[in-house]
Amino acid sequence: MPKAIVTYVKAVEKISWVSGHFAMYLIFLMIGILAYASIMKVFFLPANWTVEMAQFVMVAYFTLGGAFSLREDDHVRMDLLYAGWNVKRRSKTDLVTGLVLIAFLVMLLVGGIASLVYAFEYGEKSYSAWAPVMWPIKVLINIGVFLTLLQAVAIWFKDLAVARGEPIQ
């Protein structure tokens, strides 16, 4: 494989590792928010921002962790047939399904960017009592989808290398 592709794959995998480990710690933030909400509800006045903020953190958690999940091959797959195939046949199948994933992620990113532009232009706010602005979470969603797209392309290159008989280490 060309050196530029190998460099791309290694750089993206490093970025995915970093973003995944950052996302991993967001779960503790979410637990803290929900614990605070529980304490406030039982002993004091309930805060109106906690549940929605926990939802925002959860969205950031799974969108920023998407690239890491792909990198580590920890996503859901139907292994009924796939598990019995040899490595070359798997990589050829993954080349086709990878293109479908890339197309889906591109469409998701285009829609996400349109939604983000709308949020900025019109100062979009949530319809809750807390009414936070929506652009910060939409920025994180778009970053997560973009990183997942980069990782999907890197995996596609890795599958191409395996199909050609020269795997990227």
WORAQUI-V478875 format. One line per field, one symbol per residue. ss: DSSP state (2 for helix, 1 for strand, 0 for the rest). phi: phi as a letter, one per 20 degrees, with the letter a starting at -180 (. if undefined). burial: 1 if it has 9 or more other ideal C-beta (glycine too) atoms within 8 Angstrom, else 0. A space follows every 10 residues. Layout:
BEGIN
ss: ???
phi: ???
burial: ???
END
This chain:
BEGIN
ss: 0022222222 2222222222 2222222222 2222222222 2220000002 2222222222 2222022222 2000000022 2200002222 2222222222 2222222222 2222222222 2200100000 0010222222 2222222222 2222222222 222000000
phi: .ffffffggf ffffffffff fffgefffff fffffgffff ffdcefeedf ffffffffff geffefffff geldefbeeg egfeefffff ffffffffff ffffffffff fffffffgff fdlgcfeeff lffeffffff fffffffffg ffffffffff fffencfee
burial: 1000110110 0110111011 1111010011 0011011011 0000000001 0111011111 1111111111 1000000000 0100100101 1111100110 1100110110 0110110110 0000000000 0101111111 1111111111 1111111111 111000010
END
